[in-house]
Amino acid sequence: MTNTLLFDFTVDKSAKTVFVKREFDAELSLVWDAFTKQEILDQWWAPKPYVSKTKVMNFEVGGRRFYAMVSPEGQERWSLQKYTSISPKINFKMTNAFADKDENPELPGSDWELNFSEQDGVTKVSITIYNESFERMEKLLDGFKQGFTLTLKNLEDLLTQMSQDNSERIC
């Protein structure tokens, strides 16, 4: 297990853009699946004690993921992601917006680009998040940084568990 995994969270306020770089001690295909398969996403895409609950997901260009982050008290905060570009195991782009329970987005949202690369069994995910509205970005920034940092830690823990499970099956 590598203890020097990269984690960087940078904000360029003038460009209304957030840059997140995170390395995972896992193979690229496993990390890609964690970002693109509903059954894995719902295991980590929310800062604890919240959980992610996907209602609809079709990972294809023009497809969408409609999901809620659910509080321990059962309160739901819905979001809608629409996939605009996919290059398997390399990159995907999506728009992301909060929404109501009927899938009506709260605009403006943000544009996400996720890039994946692997070197020596370590996968790096580089995420660029552009916000059309500076005010929206400013309002969300502190909570987003804390929540997304915890969420990516959930992914790290899940990938470690999945890798251990795979190792045990092979033995």
N, C-alpha and C positions, 0 to 999 in steps of 0.2 A: 504494500500500500504506500502510495506516495504522499508525503506530508507537506510538500511544497507546491500544492496545486494553486494555480493562478485564480485569483478572484479580484476583479476590478470593476468599480461602479463609478462612472464619470458622467457629469452633466455639463453640457454646453448650452447655457441659457440663451446665448445670442442666436444659436442655431435651433433652439427649441428641441434639442435632441439628447437622449440618454443613451450611453454606451455601456453595455455590460459584457464583460469577458469572464468566462468561468471554465475551468478545467475539471474533468472528471476522470477518475482512475477506472475507466471502463472502455470497452471497444466501441467504435463509432456506431456500429449497427444497433447496439443496445441503447445508446444515448439517443439516436435518431428515433427508435421505437418509443422511447419514453416521452418524446415530444409530439409524436404523431399517431399514437394508438390510444384510443379512449380508455381501455381497461388499465393502462399504465398511468396515463395522465391523471386520472381521478385518484390515484394513490398518492400523488405528491403536489399537485397544482393548487395548493392553498396553504397559507401559514397556519400551523397548529395553534389553537384547537379547531380551526375551521376545516371543513372538508370540501372537496370539489365534487360536484354532481353534474354530469353531462347528460343533457336531455337529447341532443342531436349532435352527431359528428359524422361528417363525410370529408375525409382528408383527400381532396382533389381540387384542382384549379376550378374556381367557381363554387366550391363546396364551403361548408361552414361548420363551426362548433358553437353550440348554444349551451351554456352551462351556468351553474350558480356556485358561488362560494357560500357555504351554509355554516352559520354560527352554531355553537353548542345549544343555543336556545331555539334553533330551527329557523332563524331569519335568513332569507335568501337574498343575495346580491347577484343579479344576473349580468352576464356579459355575452357579447356576440363577436365571434371571430370569423372573418371571411377570407378564405385562402385565394390569393391573387397570382401566385407563382410557386412552382415546386420543381426543384432539381433534386431527385432522390439522393439522400445521404450527403448532400452538399449544402443545400440552401432551400429555405422557403420564405415567402412573404405573406403577410396578412394584414388586414385592417382589424382593429380591435376597438370596441365601444361598449360602455355600460348599456344595459337594456332593461326594459320592463319584462315581466313574466310572460308577456305575449310576443316577445322578440322584437319590439320596437326600439331601435337604438337611440341613445342619447348622443346626439352629434354636437360638436365634432368629437371624434375619437382619436386614435393614433395609428400610425403605420409602423409595423414591425418587420424587420428583416433579420432572420436567424441563419448564421453560417456555421457549418460543422467541419472540423478537420481532426485528423488523428495522427499522432506521432508516438511510436514506441508504446502503444497501448493506452495512451492518455488522449482523451478527446477534448478538444476545445470548442466551446460554443461561444460565438460572438453575436451579440444581439444589439441591434440599433433600433431605437424607438423614437420616431419623429412625431411631435405633437403640433398640429396646425395652430392650436391655440396656446399661446404662452401662459395665459391665465389658468387654463385647465392643467397644464404641466405644473405650474407653481403650486396649485391647490393640492395636487396629488403627490407631489414629490417626496416629502418626508415619510408619509405612510407607505408609499410604494417602495422606497428603498428598503425600509425595514421589513416589510412583508415579502418582497421578492427575494431578499437575502435569506430569510427563513425558508421560503419555498424552495430555493435552490439547494439549501442544506437538506431539506426533505428528499430531494432528488438524489443527492449524494448518498444519503443513508439507504435509500431504496436500491440504488445501483450496487452498493456494497453487498446488500442482502441478496440481490439477484445473482451477482457474481459468485457469492458463496454457495448459493443453492445449485448453480450450474456446476461448480467444482465438485460438490458432494455427489451429484448425479453421475459424473464422469468416473469417480473413484470406484 
